[in-house]
């Protein structure tokens, strides 16, 4: 039984960009019905950011990321991405990815600060 692994987080200035990566250690992402990105900011509940289905359809649940964040995937690399542009301080959070029914991975920390 594998696990979800996120990477690509870091410290970025407001207005900057980051691309997060997500893979599964033992599953073929192309066969998974949907992979979702979540985030949990300091003192906040975890929230769903967006997702991509096995047919490549994307959906975003947070109005304030629409137009700034993009979910995509590269099945050859078994990786799902979260491209984040125009980052704001309120985007500071630990970001996670997974199939909704799976257990949580370690996440990757994104800090937006000057």
Backbone bond lengths (Angstrom), bond angles and torsions (degrees), N, CA, C in turn:
res aa  C-N    CA-C-N  psi(-1)  N-CA   C-N-CA  omega(-1)  CA-C   N-CA-C  phi
1 X - - - 1.463 - - 1.518 109.26 -
2 X 1.302 115.56 120.89 1.452 118.78 -175.73 1.502 112.70 -92.39
3 X 1.304 114.40 -163.01 1.458 119.46 -177.77 1.518 110.67 -148.15
4 X 1.319 114.55 160.98 1.441 121.64 175.69 1.528 109.20 -83.33
5 X 1.312 116.19 138.54 1.458 121.75 -177.70 1.519 109.24 -129.52
6 X 1.317 115.45 120.33 1.455 121.66 178.35 1.532 110.09 -106.10
7 X 1.314 115.73 149.68 1.465 120.38 177.87 1.530 109.46 -155.22
8 X 1.325 114.79 169.65 1.456 119.89 175.50 1.508 115.76 103.77
9 X 1.321 116.74 -3.81 1.459 119.22 179.24 1.518 111.84 -71.45
10 X 1.327 114.88 173.38 1.451 119.97 179.06 1.504 111.66 165.71
11 X 1.321 114.99 -167.87 1.463 122.18 179.00 1.527 108.53 -98.16
12 X 1.313 115.90 129.19 1.460 120.38 -179.19 1.516 109.11 -140.51
13 X 1.308 116.52 148.65 1.465 120.56 179.02 1.523 110.42 -78.51
14 X 1.316 116.50 153.96 1.471 118.87 175.22 1.527 111.04 -53.20
15 X 1.325 115.08 137.34 1.446 120.86 -176.53 1.513 114.36 90.41
16 X 1.312 116.49 -10.50 1.452 120.95 -178.29 1.519 112.94 -81.27
17 X 1.330 114.47 -176.25 1.459 121.42 -177.63 1.521 111.43 -131.23
18 X 1.306 114.75 153.14 1.453 122.52 172.15 1.512 108.04 -145.26
19 X 1.320 115.71 151.64 1.450 120.45 171.81 1.528 108.62 -121.77
20 X 1.307 115.52 117.51 1.455 121.52 177.58 1.520 109.37 -91.54
21 X 1.324 114.53 147.82 1.457 120.91 178.68 1.520 109.82 -120.54
22 X 1.311 114.75 151.75 1.464 121.14 -177.32 1.515 108.56 -144.42
23 X 1.302 115.87 130.53 1.452 119.76 176.19 1.520 108.84 -141.91
24 X 1.336 115.30 166.67 1.455 120.03 175.58 1.522 107.51 -115.72
25 X 1.318 114.86 138.95 1.459 119.31 -172.43 1.516 113.43 -71.44
26 X 1.347 118.06 -18.64 1.461 118.07 -176.70 1.522 114.35 -140.00
27 X 1.328 117.72 -7.84 1.454 120.35 -177.59 1.520 111.76 -104.72
28 X 1.317 115.45 150.30 1.456 122.09 173.52 1.528 107.60 -84.79
29 X 1.324 115.50 111.52 1.460 119.96 -175.81 1.522 111.81 -58.98
30 X 1.313 117.63 -30.42 1.461 121.23 -179.36 1.523 111.83 -63.56
31 X 1.313 117.25 -21.69 1.460 121.54 -178.88 1.534 112.85 -94.38
32 X 1.305 116.70 -4.69 1.459 120.62 -178.34 1.527 109.27 -89.12
33 X 1.337 118.38 130.03 1.474 121.11 -174.22 1.526 114.72 -55.47
34 X 1.316 116.25 -36.79 1.458 118.95 179.80 1.525 109.26 -160.41
35 X 1.293 116.00 143.71 1.461 121.96 173.54 1.520 107.13 -120.81
36 X 1.316 114.76 126.85 1.462 120.39 -175.11 1.519 111.10 -114.14
37 X 1.314 115.23 148.27 1.463 122.52 171.75 1.534 108.01 -104.47
38 X 1.325 114.94 137.00 1.451 122.67 177.94 1.522 107.49 -128.17
39 X 1.325 115.66 166.13 1.465 119.71 172.46 1.525 109.86 -148.10
40 X 1.314 114.43 154.29 1.460 121.06 176.53 1.506 108.51 -136.10
41 X 1.319 115.32 109.77 1.447 120.99 178.43 1.510 111.56 -81.41
42 X 1.318 117.55 168.14 1.464 121.72 -179.03 1.534 111.45 -57.24
43 X 1.306 116.55 123.16 1.448 121.34 178.52 1.513 114.68 69.54
44 X 1.306 117.47 14.98 1.459 121.20 -177.79 1.521 111.07 -117.95
45 X 1.315 114.97 163.36 1.460 119.83 174.49 1.529 110.20 -79.02
46 X 1.310 113.65 154.29 1.449 119.03 176.15 1.522 109.31 -66.38
47 X 1.340 116.29 138.06 1.447 119.97 -179.28 1.520 110.98 -133.04
48 X 1.315 114.16 151.42 1.458 120.78 178.76 1.521 109.38 -80.35
49 X 1.320 115.71 130.08 1.464 121.00 -179.17 1.527 110.82 -96.57
50 X 1.312 116.25 -49.33 1.446 120.87 -178.42 1.508 109.93 -177.75
51 X 1.320 116.19 174.90 1.453 120.15 -176.16 1.520 110.12 -154.91
52 X 1.331 114.17 162.96 1.457 121.08 174.83 1.523 107.80 -132.64
53 X 1.328 116.23 136.76 1.460 120.18 -178.64 1.529 110.48 -90.53
54 X 1.319 114.75 175.50 1.466 118.98 179.91 1.521 112.11 -69.98
55 X 1.327 117.30 -12.70 1.467 120.55 175.66 1.530 111.42 -98.81
56 X 1.324 116.25 4.71 1.456 119.89 176.14 1.515 115.56 88.67
57 X 1.317 116.91 6.85 1.464 120.31 178.15 1.529 109.09 -78.34
58 X 1.325 116.11 134.94 1.459 120.62 -179.29 1.525 110.44 -113.45
59 X 1.306 114.18 147.87 1.470 120.55 175.65 1.516 108.62 -140.11
60 X 1.320 115.35 146.16 1.463 121.61 -179.32 1.522 107.98 -126.60
61 X 1.314 116.05 132.24 1.457 119.53 -173.71 1.516 113.45 -103.02
62 X 1.308 117.52 -13.90 1.456 120.68 -179.21 1.524 109.47 -105.15
63 X 1.323 115.59 121.32 1.461 119.19 -177.67 1.528 112.20 -60.14
64 X 1.326 117.01 -33.69 1.466 117.59 -174.06 1.520 113.67 -80.83
65 X 1.334 118.86 -0.59 1.463 119.69 172.97 1.516 112.02 -105.77
66 X 1.325 116.46 -13.38 1.465 119.56 179.96 1.523 109.86 -61.54
67 X 1.303 114.94 129.43 1.453 120.45 -177.24 1.516 113.76 89.04
68 X 1.317 116.70 -13.92 1.480 119.99 178.75 1.535 111.63 -111.68
69 X 1.320 117.15 -35.75 1.466 122.04 -177.40 1.518 109.33 -107.54
70 X 1.324 115.28 143.97 1.461 121.14 178.12 1.519 109.76 -136.32
71 X 1.328 115.27 128.12 1.460 121.12 175.38 1.526 108.06 -97.92
72 X 1.315 115.73 134.46 1.460 120.33 177.58 1.526 108.62 -147.09
73 X 1.317 116.27 175.71 1.459 118.22 178.51 1.514 109.96 -148.04
74 X 1.315 114.93 155.43 1.453 123.34 173.54 1.521 105.66 -127.39
75 X 1.326 116.65 101.15 1.462 119.72 -175.57 1.522 111.55 -67.40
76 X 1.317 117.54 -28.25 1.464 120.02 178.28 1.523 111.17 -65.01
77 X 1.330 115.61 -30.31 1.467 120.38 178.63 1.526 111.32 -99.37
78 X 1.341 116.51 1.47 1.463 120.89 -179.24 1.526 110.88 53.53
79 X 1.312 115.53 44.46 1.463 120.84 -172.84 1.525 110.86 -135.83
80 X 1.318 114.90 138.91 1.462 123.01 170.91 1.522 107.31 -110.30
81 X 1.321 115.78 140.18 1.459 120.98 -176.77 1.528 111.12 -116.31
82 X 1.326 114.19 154.82 1.460 121.51 168.52 1.522 106.13 -128.21
83 X 1.328 116.09 103.12 1.453 121.44 176.69 1.522 108.10 -85.88
84 X 1.310 116.56 123.39 1.456 121.85 -176.85 1.529 108.91 -119.74
85 X 1.299 116.11 117.24 1.460 122.63 178.64 1.525 109.72 -116.16
86 X 1.315 115.65 160.91 1.452 119.35 178.65 1.520 113.22 55.78
87 X 1.308 116.20 43.30 1.465 120.21 -174.24 1.524 111.94 -62.74
88 X 1.317 115.10 144.26 1.464 123.91 -179.30 1.520 109.15 -120.88
89 X 1.305 115.90 159.90 1.474 118.92 179.97 1.531 111.04 -57.00
90 X 1.314 117.23 -34.99 1.456 119.88 -178.67 1.527 113.73 -72.58
91 X 1.335 117.21 -4.33 1.469 120.50 173.48 1.520 111.38 -84.10
92 X 1.326 116.87 -5.75 1.454 120.81 177.91 1.522 109.61 -59.67
93 X 1.327 115.63 123.84 1.466 120.69 -175.98 1.521 109.28 -176.54
94 X 1.316 114.54 168.90 1.462 120.61 165.63 1.526 106.18 -90.75
95 X 1.319 115.71 128.51 1.461 121.70 -177.75 1.526 109.56 -105.44
96 X 1.314 114.54 135.80 1.454 122.52 -178.12 1.527 109.41 -126.63
97 X 1.321 115.22 156.61 1.457 119.34 171.58 1.516 107.93 -137.93
98 X 1.333 115.54 149.72 1.459 120.03 174.89 1.499 109.89 -179.67
99 X 1.315 115.58 165.41 1.446 121.61 163.80 1.526 105.34 -70.06
100 X 1.319 118.05 133.19 1.466 120.00 -171.11 1.532 116.34 -50.57
101 X 1.322 118.47 -32.41 1.468 119.17 -176.67 1.528 112.67 -84.94
102 X 1.330 117.34 -6.83 1.465 120.14 -175.74 1.534 111.76 -84.14
103 X 1.330 114.94 170.71 1.463 119.73 176.56 1.522 110.19 -79.05
104 X 1.316 114.92 161.43 1.455 121.05 -177.02 1.525 111.55 -78.08
105 X 1.332 115.30 145.97 1.447 121.47 170.91 1.518 110.27 -89.46
106 X 1.321 116.13 -163.99 1.466 120.56 -177.87 1.521 112.65 -80.58
107 X 1.313 116.06 -23.37 1.447 119.42 -177.63 1.520 111.86 78.59
108 X 1.332 114.93 172.18 1.455 121.05 176.52 1.529 108.28 -134.67
109 X 1.322 115.43 133.64 1.460 120.97 -174.24 1.528 110.78 -82.51
110 X 1.315 115.37 129.87 1.457 122.08 172.72 1.523 107.88 -117.15
111 X 1.312 116.29 123.83 1.460 121.27 179.06 1.520 108.68 -122.92
112 X 1.311 115.34 121.92 1.460 120.85 179.83 1.522 107.35 -108.45
113 X 1.323 115.05 111.41 1.459 119.59 -174.73 1.518 109.82 -159.02
114 X 1.323 115.23 149.90 1.457 119.48 175.38 1.514 110.72 -96.93
